[in-house]
Amino acid sequence: MQTLLLLGSINMALAVILGAFGAHALKKRLTPEQLAIYQTGVQYHIAHALGLLLLGAIAGGPVTVQGAMTSGWLLLAGIVLFSGSLYALSLSGVRKLGAITPLGGLAFIAGWLALVWALV
């Protein structure tokens, strides 16, 4: 439980920092398309960091700790792969990095389905 709460808290702080960085430092450096890609990364980062906090809160209650941890590690992988690839793509302009993004999306989906499995 504490691990998920720690990971969620760290990721929320990172998402806010990266969101502010994008809104202030990158606004004049990136094209509108690149900035939109970056902001998509921030949005998914925040949503799934909140998911990690939720998992930490319900672990050991309606969901076993193991079920919550499995879901949490998949969500963390999704944050790294999905949001991380969008951050890198928008900052570098290397379009090939976009090939990593769907893997992060699959990790997000797997994480939420793992939670469904743990609940039933």
Secondary structure, 3 states (H helix, E strand, C coil): CHHHHHHHHHHHHHHHHHHHHHHHCCCCCCCHHHHHHHHHHHHHHHHHHHHHHHHHHHECCCECHHHHHHHHHHHHHHHHHHHHHHHHHHHHCCHHHHHCHHHHHHHHHHHHHHHHHHHC
